[in-house]
């Protein structure tokens, strides 16, 4: 922890577990809707925005050091910079971390990725963040929140959102220049919590093929101006 740093709230055990539970509920809602109306892309996209994105954003904001970054998107941009500058010491993680608090039917099995696969997931994460910034260069808080929602949709469409969480956790645990952004108790710096997020997301991306409209907010804004 950096002396004098100010962190966003939500770091005590009860609050973090509540965030994880809410994220699990949101994921289940999306899974059910995706099965019931798989062709209704707009409805599923809006549901993802109004449930999963909100809950995952809460997890990513808990413990954020506001003296270093005002929004998780700023941190993601720094992660991309580290990835593109080849500063991540990629390594394979143990596959046998199973969270006993997640029921077996929702847990799935934590996939073992090779170093090359992790590098590839890092590259696709960096590409998605860069692409989103090209579409919207604004850096106000509402725009960054919209960018985060767009990134989550990209991750679901590619089936890699859960793997991106592993990449982020690896980056924050291995790269000293990134640790200043989060308290040590935050989800991305706590391997067990990061694993819990990954295990929540794994059944969703494995059971559903998404075709979400990741640019829906940009087009809505553009059409309102016309």
QUIQUIZI-V367031 format. One record per backbone hydrogen bond with DSSP energy under -1.0 kcal/mol. CO is the residue of the C=O (numbers start at 0). NH is the residue of the N-H. E is the energy in kcal/mol with one decimal. If there is no record, write none. Layout:
BEGIN
co=(CO;CO)
nh=(NH;NH)
e=(E;E)
END
This chain:
BEGIN
co=(1;5;7;11;12;13;14;15;16;17;18;19;20;21;22;23;24;25;26;27;28;29;30;31;32;36;38;39;40;41;42;43;44;45;47;50;51;52;53;54;55;56;57;60;62;63;64;64;70;70;71;72;73;74;75;76;77;78;79;80;81;82;87;95;98;102;102;103;113;114;115;116;117;118;119;120;121;122;123;124;125;126;127;128;129;130;131;139;140;141;142;143;144;145;146;147;148;149;150;151;152;153;154;154;159;160;161;162;163;164;165;166;167;168;169;170;174;177;178;180;182;189;190;191;192;193;194;195;196;197;200;201;202;203;211;212;214;215;216;217;218;219;221)
nh=(4;65;62;15;16;17;18;19;20;21;22;23;24;25;26;27;28;29;30;31;32;33;34;35;36;39;40;43;44;45;46;47;48;49;52;54;55;56;57;58;59;60;61;63;182;7;67;68;73;74;75;76;77;78;79;80;81;82;83;84;86;85;89;97;101;105;106;107;117;118;119;120;121;122;123;124;125;126;127;128;129;130;131;132;133;134;135;143;144;145;146;147;148;149;150;151;152;153;154;155;156;157;159;160;163;164;165;166;167;168;169;170;171;172;173;174;177;180;181;64;185;193;194;195;196;197;198;199;200;201;204;205;206;207;213;215;218;219;220;221;222;223;225)
e=(-2.0;-1.9;-1.0;-2.5;-2.5;-2.1;-2.3;-2.3;-2.4;-2.5;-2.2;-2.2;-2.2;-2.4;-2.3;-2.0;-2.0;-1.9;-2.4;-2.4;-2.4;-2.6;-1.2;-1.9;-2.9;-1.4;-1.8;-2.2;-2.6;-2.5;-2.2;-2.7;-2.5;-2.5;-3.0;-2.4;-2.7;-2.3;-1.7;-1.6;-2.2;-1.8;-1.7;-2.2;-2.1;-2.2;-1.7;-2.1;-1.0;-1.1;-2.3;-2.1;-1.4;-2.4;-2.4;-1.9;-2.2;-2.6;-3.0;-1.5;-2.4;-1.7;-1.9;-1.1;-1.4;-1.2;-1.6;-1.4;-2.3;-2.3;-2.0;-2.5;-2.3;-2.1;-2.3;-2.2;-2.3;-2.3;-2.2;-2.3;-2.3;-2.5;-2.4;-2.1;-1.4;-1.6;-2.1;-2.3;-2.1;-2.0;-2.3;-2.2;-2.1;-2.3;-2.5;-2.2;-2.0;-2.4;-2.6;-2.0;-2.7;-2.2;-2.0;-1.4;-2.4;-1.5;-1.3;-2.2;-2.8;-2.5;-2.4;-2.5;-2.5;-1.8;-1.5;-2.4;-1.6;-1.7;-1.1;-3.1;-1.8;-2.5;-2.3;-1.7;-2.2;-2.4;-2.8;-1.9;-2.1;-2.0;-2.1;-1.9;-1.7;-1.1;-1.3;-1.3;-2.1;-2.0;-2.0;-2.3;-2.6;-1.6;-1.2)
END
